[in-house]
Amino acid sequence: MTACVLEVVISSRDGDLEATIAVQAAVIAELRAVNTEQAHLIATLQARVAELEGRLGKDSSNSSKPPSSDGLRKPARAGRQDDERAARRRPGKQPGTPGAHLAQVATPDQVVEHLPERCGECGAELADAPVAGVEARQVFDLPPLGLRVTEHRAQRRRCACGSTTAAGFPAHARAAACYGPGVRALVGYLCVYQHLPVARAGQLLADVLGAPVATGTLASVVAEGAAGLDGPGGFIQAVRAQLAGAPVAHFDETGARVAGRLHWVHSASTSLLTLLSVHAKRGKVAMDQAGVLPGFAGVAVHDGWAPYWRYEDVRHALCGAHLLRELEGVAEGPGQGWAAGMAELLVDVKLVADRARAAGAGRVEDAARARLHARYERLLADGRAANPPLPASGRRRGRARRSPAGRLLIRLDAHRDEVLRSLDDTRVPFDNNQAERDLRMVKLQQKISGCWRTPAGAQAFLALRSYLATARKQGMNPLAVLGQLFGGHPWLPAPGPLSAPP
């Protein structure tokens, strides 16, 4: 249409001058409108390209993406190759670290004497020669492995009155032929603590112990162990109550495939307690069923997942490590110097809180807190100036569109107390690494086995994993506490609220 109008203008040079000016004015107005629309389209596309490039450039070092999503292109840790100390470090024990070696014992289980028969010089027999000295070497090795079969015989005796009474069998003698608590404990150790797939665990038991255990039996052993942890006064109830009473606890969740569908594994933990559960939902319904947050009154350390904020009676603390990764990703963009400054501030907050904690203080002194809060406010103001709201596209209703930097600023502004919680309570750690460490073994299990076939199987595994992780945190031997569990007397953690260390 514009080309036609231009042709009319060119062909009407001898026409009325005012009409020509009017037509030219209309053409100019139309071209301006087209230019404005094109400029808006270009700006929109540029923003879209920048957003997509930002997504492609995100990994576990500059966002909340898990390290497992990096794949083979996992980035090298910044500065690792330039670290002079790493260049000077040699393999093996480092200077100043405690060493470990295999030392001889005072009372060996067996002593074998080795006697020289003839003199190495003249060849004379040495049977009656005096002993001039002894050199001892001890070999630590396994005894021959195999199952030990114990037969339990319950007698029936007839009383003089004519009645016959039979003796009872011990609880672990449940059938004419069955595996005892030791074998069942080893099954739980291999499948849950060492994460062996069921088939490989069965092969190990057959090759090493001569115990050809069927895969169905292995799965039933895990379910049996989980059943022994539930119920009134059991391990699950005790840990749930202790976590609810802890002054500081960590919470996190991760996806898992169960019965071919996406489920979520939820964790609640401290430095001495672990509770894992699985649910088809990720949000508050699942957290309520886990049973810790509904009655929790301490400080909950977590990431920015929205359902956590629905627990209004809980004091919250945001994970500083998550924020640092997000700030690193934002700082890579042009004009985002505030993000680097905010990252430096968070590191300073951690250092100040660590020093106060080491000095035995419950909170950071007021002057230091005031300075850090003031820096926080200045950096937020700089961030708002660098990230005004994006222009409305007219296609979406509701909240205005925000860039990743803008969304992060809104969170930092709305939850400033939660970001700086460790300044008010030095018991609160800087990050949520405790929860992530507890979930790491769950991710390892998924990498090995792929998924759980049933929700009941997943919950049984997680219950037993909670038991072993808690026992390990409290210095207990995992195989020993499994023996107690399958012997009918499960180990229980010491009562009392337990908080996470920094």
Phi, psi and omega per residue, in radians:
M1 nan -0.682 3.121
T2 -1.103 -0.716 3.128
A3 -1.093 -0.679 3.125
C4 -1.124 -0.741 3.129
V5 -1.096 -0.718 3.120
L6 -1.097 -0.670 3.104
E7 -1.108 -0.691 3.105
V8 -1.093 -0.717 -3.141
V9 -1.113 -0.765 -3.101
I10 -1.170 -0.673 -3.078
S11 -1.388 -0.138 -3.084
S12 -1.956 0.703 -3.134
R13 -1.126 -0.536 -3.106
D14 -1.615 0.085 -3.120
G15 -1.425 -2.922 -3.114
D16 -1.171 2.263 -3.068
L17 -1.110 -0.697 -3.107
E18 -1.171 -0.688 3.117
A19 -1.111 -0.691 3.120
T20 -1.099 -0.762 3.129
I21 -1.089 -0.693 -3.137
A22 -1.121 -0.741 3.135
V23 -1.135 -0.730 3.125
Q24 -1.125 -0.670 3.094
A25 -1.090 -0.707 3.111
A26 -1.127 -0.708 3.114
V27 -1.098 -0.758 3.135
I28 -1.076 -0.760 3.140
A29 -1.095 -0.719 3.135
E30 -1.161 -0.714 3.100
L31 -1.109 -0.680 3.088
R32 -1.097 -0.715 3.125
A33 -1.109 -0.730 3.115
V34 -1.108 -0.749 3.128
N35 -1.088 -0.713 3.125
T36 -1.099 -0.755 3.130
E37 -1.136 -0.707 3.120
Q38 -1.164 -0.694 3.117
A39 -1.090 -0.724 3.112
H40 -1.124 -0.719 3.130
L41 -1.129 -0.730 3.124
I42 -1.094 -0.759 3.128
A43 -1.097 -0.717 3.123
T44 -1.109 -0.782 -3.141
L45 -1.163 -0.666 3.090
Q46 -1.087 -0.727 3.104
A47 -1.122 -0.681 3.127
R48 -1.149 -0.761 3.110
V49 -1.078 -0.767 3.119
A50 -1.071 -0.680 3.128
E51 -1.149 -0.757 -3.140
L52 -1.177 -0.697 3.083
E53 -1.107 -0.644 3.092
G54 -1.120 -0.672 3.106
R55 -1.127 -0.759 -3.140
L56 -1.124 -0.506 -3.115
G57 -1.520 -0.010 -3.098
K58 -1.488 2.438 3.025
D59 -2.566 -2.946 -3.060
S60 -1.207 -0.230 -3.112
S61 -1.544 -0.332 -3.087
N62 -2.297 0.367 3.115
S63 -2.781 -3.062 3.124
S64 -1.568 0.178 3.110
K65 -1.166 2.465 -3.136
P66 -1.270 2.676 3.110
P67 -1.004 -0.503 -3.128
S68 -1.135 -0.343 3.141
S69 -1.446 -0.147 -3.122
D70 -1.252 -0.490 3.135
G71 1.151 -2.582 -3.091
L72 -1.329 -0.209 3.134
R73 -1.676 0.498 -3.135
K74 -1.024 2.194 -3.065
P75 -1.240 2.596 3.059
A76 -1.248 2.533 3.132
R77 -1.138 2.352 -3.058
A78 -1.040 2.287 3.031
G79 1.408 -0.043 -3.075
R80 -1.149 -0.720 -3.107
Q81 -1.261 -0.410 -3.120
D82 -1.635 0.036 -3.091
D83 -1.312 2.004 -3.113
E84 -1.144 -0.606 3.133
R85 -1.128 -0.687 3.109
A86 -1.133 -0.621 3.128
A87 -1.161 -0.593 -3.123
R88 -1.470 -0.279 -3.042
R89 -1.258 2.351 3.113
R90 -1.814 2.738 3.093
P91 -1.095 2.683 3.095
G92 1.709 -2.847 -3.096
K93 -1.105 2.348 3.123
Q94 -1.620 2.633 3.137
P95 -1.023 2.340 3.100
G96 1.590 -0.214 3.129
T97 -1.556 2.577 -3.138
P98 -1.162 2.404 3.139
G99 -1.641 2.913 3.103
A100 -2.525 2.438 3.118
H101 -2.643 2.855 3.116
L102 -1.473 1.997 -3.071
A103 -1.858 2.635 3.099
Q104 -1.196 2.653 3.096
V105 -1.806 2.746 -3.067
A106 -1.301 -0.607 -3.079
T107 -2.176 1.590 3.108
P108 -1.211 2.763 -3.141
D109 -1.262 -0.477 -3.115
Q110 -2.592 2.467 3.099
V111 -2.106 2.195 3.111
V112 -2.023 2.114 -3.140
E113 -1.562 2.339 3.078
H114 -2.022 2.066 -3.032
L115 -1.921 2.347 3.018
P116 -1.280 2.368 -3.079
E117 -1.519 -0.731 -3.083
R118 -2.333 2.728 3.123
C119 -1.163 2.360 3.134
G120 -1.269 -0.201 -3.104
E121 -1.756 -0.965 -3.062
C122 -1.842 -0.243 3.110
G123 1.513 0.118 -3.136
A124 -1.230 2.630 3.105
E125 -1.204 2.543 -3.073
L126 -2.022 0.337 -3.080
A127 -1.068 -0.659 -3.107
D128 -1.838 0.166 -3.104
A129 -1.305 2.552 3.127
P130 -1.209 2.657 3.126
V131 -1.407 2.116 -3.120
A132 -1.641 -0.276 -3.121
G133 2.956 2.871 -3.112
V134 -2.384 2.339 2.997
E135 -1.958 2.256 -3.059
A136 -1.934 2.354 2.997
R137 -2.264 2.306 -3.099
Q138 -1.890 2.335 3.129
V139 -1.938 2.087 3.110
F140 -1.654 2.087 -3.076
D141 -2.580 2.930 3.119
L142 -1.447 2.508 2.993
P143 -1.283 2.902 3.067
P144 -0.987 2.223 -3.076
L145 -1.653 2.532 3.112
G146 3.024 2.891 3.126
L147 -1.341 2.508 3.015
R148 -1.888 2.112 -3.063
V149 -1.681 2.149 3.077
T150 -1.961 2.151 3.110
E151 -1.689 2.173 3.099
H152 -1.756 2.157 3.135
R153 -2.009 2.039 3.127
A154 -1.698 1.963 -3.108
Q155 -1.387 2.632 2.976
R156 -1.980 2.206 -3.117
R157 -2.131 2.466 -3.097
R158 -1.749 2.199 3.136
C159 -1.368 2.850 3.099
A160 -1.094 -0.414 3.136
C161 -1.348 -0.109 3.134
G162 1.736 -0.149 -3.129
S163 -1.501 2.501 3.119
T164 -1.876 2.265 -3.128
T165 -2.106 2.314 -3.131
A166 -1.822 2.498 3.069
A167 -1.310 2.726 3.127
G168 -1.601 2.741 3.075
F169 -1.623 2.666 3.022
P170 -1.114 2.786 -3.019
A171 -1.065 -0.582 -3.074
H172 -1.418 -0.164 3.048
A173 -1.585 1.405 -2.950
R174 -1.660 -0.185 -3.111
A175 -2.658 3.089 3.137
A176 -1.064 -0.592 3.052
A177 -2.529 2.139 -3.093
C178 -2.673 2.818 3.089
Y179 -1.511 2.479 -3.073
G180 -1.489 -3.125 -3.106
P181 -1.034 -0.569 -3.119
G182 -1.150 -0.767 3.122
V183 -1.184 -0.731 -3.127
R184 -1.154 -0.621 3.077
A185 -1.138 -0.691 3.115
L186 -1.151 -0.633 3.076
V187 -1.066 -0.828 3.115
G188 -1.099 -0.653 3.127
Y189 -1.132 -0.794 -3.108
L190 -1.199 -0.766 -3.023
C191 -1.417 -0.568 -3.024
V192 -1.850 -0.718 -3.091
Y193 -1.523 -0.711 3.130
Q194 -1.678 -0.085 2.996
H195 1.088 0.570 3.037
L196 -1.295 2.404 3.002
P197 -1.031 2.704 -3.039
V198 -1.023 -0.762 -3.100
A199 -1.124 -0.709 -3.124
R200 -1.244 -0.605 3.071
A201 -1.118 -0.717 3.092
G202 -1.114 -0.668 3.111
Q203 -1.148 -0.710 3.118
L204 -1.079 -0.790 -3.128
L205 -1.101 -0.650 3.132
A206 -1.225 -0.717 -3.071
D207 -1.312 -0.684 -3.017
V208 -1.563 -0.738 -3.054
L209 -1.848 -0.157 -3.040
G210 1.216 0.535 -3.122
A211 -1.985 1.637 -3.123
P212 -1.319 1.440 -3.089
V213 -1.511 2.267 3.122
A214 -1.241 2.645 -3.129
T215 -1.085 -0.613 3.089
G216 -1.108 -0.642 3.092
T217 -1.137 -0.698 3.119
L218 -1.066 -0.781 3.133
A219 -1.125 -0.657 3.140
S220 -1.202 -0.513 3.107
V221 -1.155 -0.743 3.102
V222 -1.084 -0.745 3.115
A223 -1.120 -0.668 3.103
E224 -1.103 -0.752 3.126
G225 -1.101 -0.729 3.126
A226 -1.117 -0.670 3.134
A227 -1.113 -0.556 3.122
G228 -1.283 -0.172 3.133
L229 -1.680 -0.241 -3.056
D230 -1.680 3.060 3.097
G231 1.711 2.949 -3.134
P232 -1.050 2.290 3.125
G233 1.316 0.105 -3.120
G234 -1.466 -3.111 -3.070
F235 -1.092 -0.826 -3.085
I236 -1.039 -0.807 -3.141
Q237 -1.126 -0.696 -3.123
A238 -1.153 -0.763 -3.122
V239 -1.193 -0.700 3.120
R240 -1.058 -0.735 -3.140
A241 -1.182 -0.704 3.140
Q242 -1.186 -0.651 3.088
L243 -1.151 -0.711 3.134
A244 -1.114 -0.482 3.135
G245 -1.657 0.034 -3.109
A246 -1.289 2.505 3.104
P247 -1.214 -0.503 3.117
V248 -2.447 2.320 3.097
A249 -2.507 2.749 -3.085
H250 -1.961 2.490 -3.099
F251 -2.373 2.477 3.117
D252 -2.825 3.000 3.119
E253 -2.641 2.689 3.115
T254 -2.579 2.635 -3.120
G255 -1.313 2.644 3.117
A256 -2.674 2.564 3.090
R257 -1.574 2.142 3.112
V258 -2.295 2.151 -3.121
A259 0.932 0.645 3.086
G260 1.394 0.054 -3.119
R261 -2.163 2.746 3.117
L262 -1.282 2.157 3.001
H263 -2.135 -3.127 -3.097
W264 -2.331 2.259 3.049
V265 -1.648 2.125 -3.116
H266 -1.857 2.441 3.139
S267 -2.178 2.507 2.957
A268 -2.310 2.282 -2.995
S269 -2.745 2.798 2.902
T270 -2.285 -2.971 3.116
S271 -1.198 -0.284 -3.073
L272 -2.165 -0.015 -3.081
L273 -2.371 2.554 3.061
T274 -2.475 2.307 3.051
L275 -2.370 2.083 -3.133
L276 -2.039 2.471 3.100
S277 -2.560 2.845 -3.118
V278 -2.218 2.549 -3.119
H279 -2.690 2.683 3.104
A280 -1.255 -0.307 -3.133
K281 -1.853 2.773 3.121
R282 -1.793 -0.376 -2.941
G283 -1.616 -2.546 -2.955
K284 -1.143 -0.565 3.132
V285 -1.032 -0.770 3.133
A286 -1.211 -0.677 3.140
M287 -1.142 -0.656 3.082
D288 -1.108 -0.723 -3.111
Q289 -1.182 -0.560 3.082
A290 -1.073 -0.522 2.934
G291 1.540 0.162 -3.128
V292 -1.792 -0.948 -3.060
L293 -1.094 -0.626 3.132
P294 -1.001 -0.554 3.134
G295 -1.920 0.224 -3.065
F296 -1.464 2.382 -3.118
A297 -2.214 0.125 -3.136
G298 -1.651 -2.617 3.122
V299 -1.760 2.127 3.125
A300 -1.710 2.055 3.111
V301 -1.650 2.213 -3.077
H302 -2.797 3.121 3.051
D303 -1.521 -2.894 -3.047
G304 -1.532 0.292 -3.129
W305 -1.046 2.163 -2.926
A306 -0.992 -0.707 -3.083
P307 -1.019 -0.398 3.120
Y308 -1.098 -0.575 -3.086
W309 -1.247 -0.174 -3.140
R310 -1.330 -0.172 3.053
Y311 -1.593 1.602 -2.986
E312 -1.329 -0.379 3.138
D313 -1.477 -0.018 -3.110
V314 -1.755 2.402 2.959
R315 -1.475 2.375 -3.004
H316 -1.952 2.719 3.024
A317 -2.474 2.229 -3.127
L318 -1.487 2.511 -3.135
C319 -1.196 2.104 3.136
G320 -1.215 -0.521 3.140
A321 -1.152 -0.701 3.065
H322 -1.052 -0.780 -3.118
L323 -1.128 -0.691 3.128
L324 -1.091 -0.691 3.118
R325 -1.150 -0.737 3.108
E326 -1.139 -0.722 3.127
L327 -1.126 -0.624 3.093
E328 -1.110 -0.707 3.100
G329 -1.147 -0.699 3.125
V330 -1.192 -0.690 -3.089
A331 -1.113 -0.337 3.113
E332 -1.242 -0.305 3.132
G333 -1.402 2.803 -3.140
P334 -1.226 2.456 3.070
G335 1.248 0.363 -3.092
Q336 -1.971 0.770 3.131
G337 -1.112 -0.445 3.130
W338 -1.041 -0.574 -3.091
A339 -1.149 -0.734 3.080
A340 -1.109 -0.682 3.089
G341 -1.127 -0.677 3.112
M342 -1.166 -0.658 3.092
A343 -1.096 -0.740 3.084
E344 -1.078 -0.675 3.120
L345 -1.095 -0.782 -3.116
L346 -1.098 -0.667 3.086
V347 -1.129 -0.699 3.096
D348 -1.114 -0.680 3.089
V349 -1.033 -0.780 3.131
K350 -1.072 -0.797 -3.103
L351 -1.124 -0.743 -3.140
V352 -1.121 -0.756 3.137
A353 -1.157 -0.667 3.111
D354 -1.091 -0.735 3.127
R355 -1.138 -0.719 3.131
A356 -1.134 -0.692 3.129
R357 -1.133 -0.748 3.134
A358 -1.115 -0.509 3.125
A359 -1.455 -0.022 3.122
G360 1.494 0.186 -3.134
A361 -1.470 2.533 3.119
G362 -1.442 -0.308 3.111
R363 -2.671 2.827 3.127
V364 -1.299 2.538 -3.104
E365 -1.057 2.680 -2.982
D366 -1.072 -0.694 -3.087
A367 -1.110 -0.786 3.132
A368 -1.153 -0.685 3.114
R369 -1.086 -0.746 -3.122
A370 -1.111 -0.710 3.134
R371 -1.133 -0.735 -3.122
L372 -1.204 -0.661 3.093
H373 -1.145 -0.689 3.124
A374 -1.120 -0.755 3.081
R375 -1.058 -0.696 3.136
Y376 -1.036 -0.811 -3.130
E377 -1.122 -0.717 3.132
R378 -1.113 -0.719 -3.138
L379 -1.189 -0.639 3.063
L380 -1.082 -0.740 3.115
A381 -1.098 -0.722 3.093
D382 -1.101 -0.683 3.138
G383 -1.160 -0.689 3.108
R384 -1.130 -0.696 3.137
A385 -1.140 -0.583 -3.128
A386 -1.454 -0.223 -3.066
N387 -2.359 1.220 3.053
P388 -1.159 2.768 3.130
P389 -1.002 2.488 3.110
L390 -1.179 2.579 3.114
P391 -1.098 2.477 -3.124
A392 -1.173 2.353 3.135
S393 -1.491 -0.283 -3.109
G394 1.423 -0.022 -3.108
R395 -1.742 -0.313 -3.077
R396 -2.108 2.528 3.060
R397 -1.778 2.950 3.096
G398 1.583 -2.507 -3.051
R399 -1.173 2.595 3.127
A400 -1.187 2.600 3.109
R401 -1.155 2.497 3.127
R402 -2.309 2.542 3.034
S403 -1.295 2.889 3.063
P404 -0.949 -0.675 3.093
A405 -1.125 -0.713 3.126
G406 -1.129 -0.700 3.121
R407 -1.153 -0.696 3.104
L408 -1.121 -0.691 3.108
L409 -1.074 -0.725 3.126
I410 -1.076 -0.724 3.133
R411 -1.174 -0.737 3.124
L412 -1.124 -0.577 3.136
D413 -1.305 -0.779 -3.072
A414 -1.261 -0.480 -3.033
H415 -2.144 0.732 -3.124
R416 -1.105 -0.646 3.129
D417 -1.140 -0.654 -3.137
E418 -1.263 -0.581 3.098
V419 -1.163 -0.683 -3.062
L420 -1.795 0.444 -3.046
R421 -1.052 -0.610 -3.076
S422 -1.157 -0.312 3.063
L423 -1.226 -0.560 -3.134
D424 -1.567 -0.410 -3.108
D425 -2.519 1.805 -3.044
T426 -1.267 -0.126 3.031
R427 -1.235 -0.352 -3.094
V428 -1.396 2.139 3.126
P429 -1.306 2.924 -3.099
F430 -1.271 -0.568 -3.014
D431 -2.266 3.136 -3.136
N432 -1.912 0.563 -3.081
N433 -1.110 -0.475 3.129
Q434 -1.043 -0.824 3.128
A435 -1.143 -0.691 -3.129
E436 -1.171 -0.623 3.080
R437 -1.146 -0.670 3.137
D438 -1.172 -0.546 3.135
L439 -1.483 -0.258 -3.063
R440 -1.073 -0.684 -3.141
M441 -1.216 -0.492 3.054
V442 -1.153 -0.725 3.088
K443 -1.134 -0.642 3.092
L444 -1.092 -0.735 3.118
Q445 -1.046 -0.704 3.137
Q446 -1.191 -0.645 3.110
K447 -1.129 -0.600 -3.104
I448 -1.369 -0.859 -3.011
S449 -1.793 -0.188 3.098
G450 1.514 -0.992 -3.120
C451 -2.876 3.076 2.973
W452 -1.795 2.466 -3.052
R453 -1.366 -0.497 -3.122
T454 -2.390 2.658 3.038
P455 -1.043 -0.630 3.137
A456 -1.138 -0.704 3.102
G457 -1.134 -0.681 3.108
A458 -1.126 -0.781 -3.129
Q459 -1.157 -0.634 3.106
A460 -1.123 -0.775 3.114
F461 -1.048 -0.797 -3.069
L462 -1.201 -0.600 3.082
A463 -1.114 -0.784 3.140
L464 -1.206 -0.616 3.083
R465 -1.145 -0.668 3.074
S466 -1.056 -0.731 -3.137
Y467 -1.096 -0.829 -3.095
L468 -1.233 -0.695 3.140
A469 -1.140 -0.717 3.114
T470 -1.140 -0.759 3.132
A471 -1.090 -0.732 -3.139
R472 -1.123 -0.697 3.106
K473 -1.072 -0.531 -3.093
Q474 -1.712 0.327 3.004
G475 1.390 0.252 -3.141
M476 -1.585 2.631 3.083
N477 -1.354 2.176 -3.076
P478 -1.033 -0.739 -3.121
L479 -1.176 -0.593 3.134
A480 -1.176 -0.764 -3.126
V481 -1.241 -0.482 3.029
L482 -1.184 -0.646 3.057
G483 -1.073 -0.700 3.078
Q484 -1.114 -0.712 -3.123
L485 -1.097 -0.874 -3.097
F486 -1.352 -0.206 2.996
G487 -1.474 -0.030 3.084
G488 1.663 0.100 -3.122
H489 -2.325 1.302 -3.068
P490 -1.076 2.526 3.073
W491 -1.240 2.490 3.100
L492 -2.176 2.456 3.101
P493 -1.181 2.685 3.124
A494 -1.075 2.422 -3.114
P495 -1.206 2.741 3.104
G496 2.096 2.584 3.131
P497 -1.170 2.385 -3.089
L498 -2.203 2.268 -3.095
S499 -1.905 2.852 -3.133
A500 -1.481 2.452 3.083
P501 -1.362 2.925 3.088
P502 -1.161 nan nan
